[in-house]
């Protein structure tokens, strides 16, 4: 017996099945679905990062303005913290207990220096990024923003006022 011969009808049927494309949609879905899911996660993570940074920058700006109205260093710190916590309350991605406010540059009691003085406020907070762990984000990221506001040279900053 010699080698088995291929019948032309069988070869044509086999080629027809190759060109038919049945089941190719399922294969495409299986290949593309994870890529689309990762793309959606990346878009969501990017949105959260941009929004959180915008909230923190706005809170720093408002806290610097509030600190510039304080009559003492202690009062400036309290006013800055109140403004930052009010801005980053329930409407931001920041965890309430992770908000930190640092006030620098507030002068000691007495008249302001000749060129005036500025108060610098840095606000930072932690944002939950655990839904995006598949993309390599840590469970909590810290965002910080800094703002500067001038002190009013005509405001009394003495205890006797």
C-alpha positions as CSV (number, residue, x, y, z in Angstrom):
1,X,0.0,0.0,0.0
2,X,1.2,3.4,-0.9
3,X,0.8,6.8,0.8
4,X,-2.8,7.8,1.4
5,X,-4.0,10.2,-1.2
6,X,-5.9,13.3,-0.3
7,X,-9.2,13.5,-1.8
8,X,-9.9,16.9,-3.4
9,X,-13.3,17.1,-1.7
10,X,-11.8,16.8,1.8
11,X,-9.2,19.4,1.1
12,X,-11.8,21.9,-0.1
13,X,-14.0,21.3,2.9
14,X,-11.0,21.8,5.2
15,X,-10.0,25.1,3.5
16,X,-13.6,26.2,3.6
17,X,-13.7,25.7,7.4
18,X,-10.5,27.7,7.7
19,X,-11.9,30.7,5.8
20,X,-15.3,30.4,7.5
21,X,-14.2,32.3,10.6
22,X,-16.7,30.7,13.0
23,X,-15.5,31.2,16.6
24,X,-13.1,34.0,15.8
25,X,-15.3,36.5,17.6
26,X,-15.0,34.5,20.8
27,X,-11.2,34.4,20.5
28,X,-11.0,38.2,19.9
29,X,-13.2,38.8,22.9
30,X,-11.1,36.6,25.1
31,X,-7.9,38.4,23.9
32,X,-9.3,42.0,24.0
33,X,-11.4,41.9,27.2
34,X,-8.5,42.0,29.7
35,X,-6.8,44.8,27.7
36,X,-10.0,46.9,27.7
37,X,-10.5,46.3,31.4
38,X,-6.9,47.4,32.2
39,X,-7.5,50.5,30.0
40,X,-10.6,51.4,31.9
41,X,-8.7,50.9,35.2
42,X,-5.9,53.2,34.0
43,X,-8.4,55.9,33.0
44,X,-10.1,55.6,36.4
45,X,-6.8,55.8,38.2
46,X,-5.7,58.8,36.2
47,X,-9.0,60.6,37.0
48,X,-8.6,59.9,40.7
49,X,-5.0,61.2,40.7
50,X,-5.9,64.4,38.8
51,X,-9.0,65.1,41.0
52,X,-7.2,64.4,44.3
53,X,-4.2,66.7,43.3
54,X,-6.7,69.5,42.3
55,X,-8.5,69.2,45.6
56,X,-5.3,69.3,47.6
57,X,-4.0,72.3,45.7
58,X,-7.2,74.2,46.2
59,X,-7.2,73.3,49.9
60,X,-3.6,74.6,50.2
61,X,-4.6,77.9,48.5
62,X,-7.5,78.4,50.9
63,X,-5.5,77.4,53.9
64,X,-2.7,79.9,53.0
65,X,-5.3,82.7,52.7
66,X,-6.8,81.7,56.1
67,X,-3.4,81.6,57.7
68,X,-2.6,85.0,56.4
69,X,-5.5,86.4,58.5
70,X,-4.3,85.0,61.8
71,X,-3.0,87.4,64.5
72,X,-0.5,84.9,65.8
73,X,1.4,81.8,64.6
74,X,-0.9,79.5,66.7
75,X,-4.0,81.1,65.3
76,X,-2.6,81.0,61.8
77,X,-2.1,77.3,62.1
78,X,-5.5,76.7,63.5
79,X,-7.2,78.7,60.8
80,X,-5.2,77.0,58.1
81,X,-6.1,73.5,59.4
82,X,-9.8,74.5,59.6
83,X,-9.8,75.7,56.0
84,X,-8.0,72.6,54.7
85,X,-10.3,70.2,56.6
86,X,-13.4,72.0,55.3
87,X,-12.1,71.9,51.7
88,X,-11.0,68.2,51.9
89,X,-14.1,67.0,53.8
90,X,-16.5,64.5,52.3
91,X,-16.3,65.9,48.7
92,X,-12.6,64.8,48.1
93,X,-10.8,61.5,47.8
94,X,-8.7,62.3,50.9
95,X,-9.1,60.2,54.0
96,X,-10.3,62.5,56.8
97,X,-7.7,61.3,59.3
98,X,-4.8,61.7,56.9
99,X,-4.9,65.4,56.4
100,X,-1.8,67.3,57.5
101,X,-1.2,71.0,57.4
102,X,2.1,72.7,57.9
103,X,2.4,76.5,58.2
104,X,5.8,78.2,57.7
105,X,7.1,81.7,57.5
106,X,4.8,83.3,60.0
107,X,6.8,86.1,61.7
108,X,7.2,86.5,65.4
109,X,5.2,89.1,67.2
110,X,5.9,92.7,66.3
111,X,6.0,94.7,63.1
112,X,6.5,92.9,59.7
113,X,9.8,93.2,58.0
114,X,10.2,96.1,55.6
115,X,9.5,94.1,52.4
116,X,6.5,92.4,54.0
117,X,6.2,88.7,54.8
118,X,4.6,85.7,53.3
119,X,3.1,82.7,54.9
120,X,3.6,79.3,53.2
121,X,1.1,76.5,53.8
122,X,1.6,72.8,52.8
123,X,-1.4,70.5,52.8
124,X,-1.1,66.8,52.3
125,X,-3.4,63.8,52.6
126,X,-3.7,60.2,51.8
127,X,-5.9,58.9,49.0
128,X,-7.1,55.3,48.7
129,X,-5.8,53.8,45.5
130,X,-6.4,50.1,46.4
131,X,-8.9,49.6,43.5
132,X,-6.0,50.2,41.1
133,X,-3.5,47.8,42.7
134,X,-3.6,45.7,39.5
135,X,-1.9,48.6,37.8
136,X,0.9,48.8,40.4
137,X,-0.5,51.5,42.6
138,X,0.1,51.3,46.4
139,X,-2.9,51.0,48.7
140,X,-2.6,54.7,49.7
141,X,-0.9,57.5,47.9
142,X,0.0,60.8,49.5
143,X,-0.7,64.0,47.7
144,X,0.5,67.4,48.8
145,X,0.1,71.0,47.7
146,X,1.8,74.2,48.7
147,X,0.5,77.8,48.5
148,X,1.9,81.2,49.6
149,X,-0.1,84.2,50.7
150,X,1.1,87.6,51.7
151,X,0.5,88.9,55.2
152,X,-1.4,92.2,55.5
153,X,1.1,94.8,56.7
154,X,-1.6,96.9,58.3
155,X,-3.1,94.2,60.5
156,X,-2.2,94.3,64.2
157,X,-0.4,91.1,65.2
158,X,0.4,92.1,68.7
159,X,-1.3,90.8,71.9
160,X,-2.3,94.3,72.9
161,X,-4.6,94.9,69.9
